[in-house]
């Protein structure tokens, strides 16, 4: 790329270097040559995009998921196949051991840990697999104001993962709802049934579990 750098990026008598501080590129006035450099009289730095990709954001709906050897804890239920697939990388990195297997509510598929490539595989329902469990949306309740005694406002992950159930069962199409995070709000069907950022004071229903 040195010809391109000299003709398009460097001044005629400029010098530049990259990550190797023993070499410099001299501009066209010096013949556009790569020469030894002692690291003094620093010129321009030639940069390129990092080869390390930015980490993929984890969907909020994946964060409440838990791994259980036998039965799902109280207040949770086996996740559906779509959640198991969408959250597979998060589950492999944060919930499963490298040689573990786990399934959700679909007994024909299982997720294999990182040691097996973190892949969804066919499963015949036999053998010891763990369970991936998520919020039991049917156990959620709505409240106007504070949650009833013995319950608490849900976190943003549960609000996200149970959004469709909440919109269809616990709120009207023009309502809004929130959980424990005042910066997140769930819009009703008119608003697309989406969890959105908000700076408004908590309004509408409180979703409790």
FINU-5743 format. One record per residue (C-alpha): x, y, z; residue in three letters. Coordinates in steps of 0.2 Angstrom, whole numbers, always signed. Example, Ala and Ser with C-alpha at 12.3 -4.5 7.8 and 13.67 -1.06 7.14 Angstrom:
BEGIN
<px->+62 | py->-22 | pz->+39 | res->Ala>
<px->+68 | py->-5 | pz->+36 | res->Ser>
This chain:
BEGIN
<px->+0 | py->+0 | pz->+0 | res->Unk>
<px->+15 | py->+12 | pz->+1 | res->Unk>
<px->+12 | py->+20 | pz->-16 | res->Unk>
<px->-6 | py->+23 | pz->-11 | res->Unk>
<px->-1 | py->+30 | pz->+5 | res->Unk>
<px->+13 | py->+42 | pz->-3 | res->Unk>
<px->+1 | py->+48 | pz->-16 | res->Unk>
<px->-15 | py->+50 | pz->-6 | res->Unk>
<px->-11 | py->+51 | pz->+13 | res->Unk>
<px->+6 | py->+58 | pz->+15 | res->Unk>
<px->+13 | py->+75 | pz->+11 | res->Unk>
<px->+28 | py->+76 | pz->-1 | res->Unk>
<px->+41 | py->+77 | pz->+13 | res->Unk>
<px->+31 | py->+69 | pz->+27 | res->Unk>
<px->+36 | py->+53 | pz->+35 | res->Unk>
<px->+25 | py->+40 | pz->+43 | res->Unk>
<px->+26 | py->+24 | pz->+53 | res->Unk>
<px->+15 | py->+9 | pz->+58 | res->Unk>
<px->+16 | py->-3 | pz->+72 | res->Unk>
<px->+34 | py->-7 | pz->+69 | res->Unk>
<px->+44 | py->+7 | pz->+76 | res->Unk>
<px->+60 | py->+2 | pz->+68 | res->Unk>
<px->+54 | py->+7 | pz->+50 | res->Unk>
<px->+47 | py->+23 | pz->+43 | res->Unk>
<px->+39 | py->+27 | pz->+26 | res->Unk>
<px->+46 | py->+43 | pz->+18 | res->Unk>
<px->+35 | py->+53 | pz->+6 | res->Unk>
<px->+37 | py->+55 | pz->-12 | res->Unk>
<px->+50 | py->+69 | pz->-10 | res->Unk>
<px->+61 | py->+56 | pz->-3 | res->Unk>
<px->+57 | py->+42 | pz->-16 | res->Unk>
<px->+42 | py->+34 | pz->-6 | res->Unk>
<px->+54 | py->+22 | pz->+2 | res->Unk>
<px->+53 | py->+12 | pz->+18 | res->Unk>
<px->+68 | py->+15 | pz->+28 | res->Unk>
<px->+76 | py->+11 | pz->+45 | res->Unk>
<px->+70 | py->+22 | pz->+59 | res->Unk>
<px->+76 | py->+25 | pz->+77 | res->Unk>
<px->+60 | py->+30 | pz->+83 | res->Unk>
<px->+64 | py->+49 | pz->+85 | res->Unk>
<px->+56 | py->+64 | pz->+76 | res->Unk>
<px->+39 | py->+55 | pz->+75 | res->Unk>
<px->+30 | py->+58 | pz->+59 | res->Unk>
<px->+12 | py->+53 | pz->+55 | res->Unk>
<px->+5 | py->+36 | pz->+60 | res->Unk>
<px->-4 | py->+25 | pz->+47 | res->Unk>
<px->-19 | py->+17 | pz->+54 | res->Unk>
<px->-31 | py->+3 | pz->+48 | res->Unk>
<px->-47 | py->-4 | pz->+55 | res->Unk>
<px->-44 | py->-16 | pz->+69 | res->Unk>
<px->-45 | py->-34 | pz->+65 | res->Unk>
<px->-54 | py->-38 | pz->+81 | res->Unk>
<px->-73 | py->-37 | pz->+78 | res->Unk>
<px->-83 | py->-27 | pz->+91 | res->Unk>
<px->-92 | py->-39 | pz->+103 | res->Unk>
<px->-110 | py->-43 | pz->+98 | res->Unk>
<px->-122 | py->-35 | pz->+111 | res->Unk>
<px->-130 | py->-48 | pz->+121 | res->Unk>
<px->-149 | py->-47 | pz->+119 | res->Unk>
<px->-157 | py->-42 | pz->+136 | res->Unk>
<px->-169 | py->-56 | pz->+135 | res->Unk>
<px->-154 | py->-68 | pz->+137 | res->Unk>
<px->-147 | py->-62 | pz->+153 | res->Unk>
<px->-161 | py->-70 | pz->+165 | res->Unk>
<px->-158 | py->-87 | pz->+158 | res->Unk>
<px->-151 | py->-100 | pz->+170 | res->Unk>
<px->-145 | py->-118 | pz->+168 | res->Unk>
<px->-152 | py->-132 | pz->+178 | res->Unk>
<px->-147 | py->-150 | pz->+179 | res->Unk>
<px->-165 | py->-157 | pz->+182 | res->Unk>
<px->-180 | py->-145 | pz->+184 | res->Unk>
<px->-182 | py->-127 | pz->+182 | res->Unk>
<px->-182 | py->-116 | pz->+198 | res->Unk>
<px->-198 | py->-109 | pz->+204 | res->Unk>
<px->-203 | py->-94 | pz->+193 | res->Unk>
<px->-195 | py->-101 | pz->+178 | res->Unk>
<px->-199 | py->-112 | pz->+164 | res->Unk>
<px->-190 | py->-121 | pz->+149 | res->Unk>
<px->-186 | py->-109 | pz->+135 | res->Unk>
<px->-193 | py->-111 | pz->+118 | res->Unk>
<px->-182 | py->-116 | pz->+103 | res->Unk>
<px->-181 | py->-98 | pz->+96 | res->Unk>
<px->-174 | py->-92 | pz->+113 | res->Unk>
<px->-162 | py->-107 | pz->+114 | res->Unk>
<px->-156 | py->-102 | pz->+96 | res->Unk>
<px->-155 | py->-83 | pz->+98 | res->Unk>
<px->-146 | py->-84 | pz->+115 | res->Unk>
<px->-135 | py->-99 | pz->+111 | res->Unk>
<px->-118 | py->-90 | pz->+111 | res->Unk>
<px->-123 | py->-81 | pz->+127 | res->Unk>
<px->-128 | py->-98 | pz->+135 | res->Unk>
<px->-112 | py->-107 | pz->+129 | res->Unk>
<px->-101 | py->-93 | pz->+136 | res->Unk>
<px->-110 | py->-90 | pz->+152 | res->Unk>
<px->-121 | py->-104 | pz->+157 | res->Unk>
<px->-115 | py->-121 | pz->+150 | res->Unk>
<px->-98 | py->-130 | pz->+153 | res->Unk>
<px->-89 | py->-134 | pz->+137 | res->Unk>
<px->-95 | py->-152 | pz->+137 | res->Unk>
<px->-112 | py->-149 | pz->+143 | res->Unk>
<px->-128 | py->-152 | pz->+134 | res->Unk>
<px->-145 | py->-143 | pz->+137 | res->Unk>
<px->-162 | py->-141 | pz->+130 | res->Unk>
<px->-177 | py->-131 | pz->+132 | res->Unk>
<px->-196 | py->-135 | pz->+129 | res->Unk>
<px->-193 | py->-143 | pz->+112 | res->Unk>
<px->-187 | py->-160 | pz->+116 | res->Unk>
<px->-181 | py->-163 | pz->+98 | res->Unk>
<px->-166 | py->-151 | pz->+100 | res->Unk>
<px->-152 | py->-149 | pz->+111 | res->Unk>
<px->-138 | py->-136 | pz->+113 | res->Unk>
<px->-120 | py->-143 | pz->+114 | res->Unk>
<px->-107 | py->-133 | pz->+124 | res->Unk>
<px->-92 | py->-125 | pz->+117 | res->Unk>
<px->-82 | py->-141 | pz->+117 | res->Unk>
<px->-94 | py->-147 | pz->+103 | res->Unk>
<px->-95 | py->-131 | pz->+94 | res->Unk>
<px->-109 | py->-123 | pz->+103 | res->Unk>
<px->-122 | py->-130 | pz->+90 | res->Unk>
<px->-140 | py->-134 | pz->+91 | res->Unk>
<px->-141 | py->-153 | pz->+87 | res->Unk>
<px->-155 | py->-166 | pz->+84 | res->Unk>
<px->-160 | py->-175 | pz->+101 | res->Unk>
<px->-170 | py->-190 | pz->+103 | res->Unk>
<px->-175 | py->-186 | pz->+121 | res->Unk>
<px->-164 | py->-199 | pz->+130 | res->Unk>
<px->-148 | py->-196 | pz->+140 | res->Unk>
<px->-145 | py->-184 | pz->+154 | res->Unk>
<px->-146 | py->-166 | pz->+147 | res->Unk>
<px->-148 | py->-150 | pz->+157 | res->Unk>
<px->-162 | py->-137 | pz->+155 | res->Unk>
<px->-161 | py->-119 | pz->+150 | res->Unk>
<px->-174 | py->-110 | pz->+160 | res->Unk>
<px->-181 | py->-92 | pz->+158 | res->Unk>
<px->-194 | py->-82 | pz->+166 | res->Unk>
<px->-211 | py->-90 | pz->+167 | res->Unk>
<px->-221 | py->-77 | pz->+159 | res->Unk>
<px->-237 | py->-84 | pz->+164 | res->Unk>
<px->-233 | py->-81 | pz->+182 | res->Unk>
<px->-231 | py->-62 | pz->+179 | res->Unk>
<px->-244 | py->-50 | pz->+186 | res->Unk>
<px->-247 | py->-31 | pz->+183 | res->Unk>
<px->-249 | py->-18 | pz->+196 | res->Unk>
<px->-254 | py->+0 | pz->+197 | res->Unk>
<px->-240 | py->+7 | pz->+208 | res->Unk>
<px->-229 | py->-4 | pz->+219 | res->Unk>
<px->-229 | py->-23 | pz->+217 | res->Unk>
<px->-239 | py->-33 | pz->+230 | res->Unk>
<px->-231 | py->-40 | pz->+245 | res->Unk>
<px->-221 | py->-55 | pz->+241 | res->Unk>
<px->-217 | py->-49 | pz->+223 | res->Unk>
<px->-205 | py->-37 | pz->+215 | res->Unk>
<px->-204 | py->-28 | pz->+199 | res->Unk>
<px->-195 | py->-38 | pz->+185 | res->Unk>
<px->-178 | py->-33 | pz->+177 | res->Unk>
<px->-176 | py->-27 | pz->+160 | res->Unk>
<px->-172 | py->-45 | pz->+153 | res->Unk>
<px->-188 | py->-52 | pz->+159 | res->Unk>
<px->-198 | py->-37 | pz->+152 | res->Unk>
<px->-189 | py->-40 | pz->+135 | res->Unk>
<px->-191 | py->-59 | pz->+135 | res->Unk>
<px->-209 | py->-59 | pz->+141 | res->Unk>
<px->-214 | py->-43 | pz->+131 | res->Unk>
<px->-226 | py->-52 | pz->+119 | res->Unk>
<px->-235 | py->-61 | pz->+133 | res->Unk>
<px->-236 | py->-45 | pz->+143 | res->Unk>
<px->-243 | py->-35 | pz->+128 | res->Unk>
<px->-256 | py->-48 | pz->+124 | res->Unk>
<px->-262 | py->-52 | pz->+142 | res->Unk>
<px->-257 | py->-39 | pz->+155 | res->Unk>
<px->-259 | py->-23 | pz->+146 | res->Unk>
<px->-270 | py->-14 | pz->+133 | res->Unk>
<px->-264 | py->-9 | pz->+116 | res->Unk>
<px->-261 | py->+9 | pz->+121 | res->Unk>
<px->-254 | py->+6 | pz->+138 | res->Unk>
<px->-236 | py->+7 | pz->+144 | res->Unk>
<px->-227 | py->-4 | pz->+157 | res->Unk>
<px->-211 | py->-4 | pz->+166 | res->Unk>
<px->-201 | py->-15 | pz->+178 | res->Unk>
<px->-187 | py->-12 | pz->+190 | res->Unk>
<px->-177 | py->-1 | pz->+178 | res->Unk>
<px->-184 | py->+16 | pz->+176 | res->Unk>
<px->-175 | py->+19 | pz->+160 | res->Unk>
<px->-184 | py->+6 | pz->+151 | res->Unk>
<px->-202 | py->+5 | pz->+146 | res->Unk>
<px->-213 | py->-7 | pz->+137 | res->Unk>
<px->-225 | py->+0 | pz->+124 | res->Unk>
<px->-242 | py->-8 | pz->+120 | res->Unk>
<px->-247 | py->-15 | pz->+103 | res->Unk>
<px->-250 | py->+2 | pz->+96 | res->Unk>
<px->-232 | py->+6 | pz->+100 | res->Unk>
<px->-225 | py->-10 | pz->+93 | res->Unk>
<px->-224 | py->-20 | pz->+109 | res->Unk>
<px->-206 | py->-15 | pz->+111 | res->Unk>
<px->-195 | py->-11 | pz->+126 | res->Unk>
<px->-188 | py->+7 | pz->+123 | res->Unk>
<px->-177 | py->+19 | pz->+132 | res->Unk>
<px->-186 | py->+33 | pz->+142 | res->Unk>
<px->-181 | py->+47 | pz->+153 | res->Unk>
<px->-199 | py->+49 | pz->+158 | res->Unk>
<px->-205 | py->+45 | pz->+176 | res->Unk>
<px->-211 | py->+27 | pz->+177 | res->Unk>
<px->-229 | py->+27 | pz->+171 | res->Unk>
<px->-243 | py->+14 | pz->+167 | res->Unk>
<px->-242 | py->-4 | pz->+174 | res->Unk>
<px->-228 | py->-11 | pz->+185 | res->Unk>
<px->-224 | py->-29 | pz->+179 | res->Unk>
<px->-221 | py->-40 | pz->+195 | res->Unk>
<px->-215 | py->-57 | pz->+198 | res->Unk>
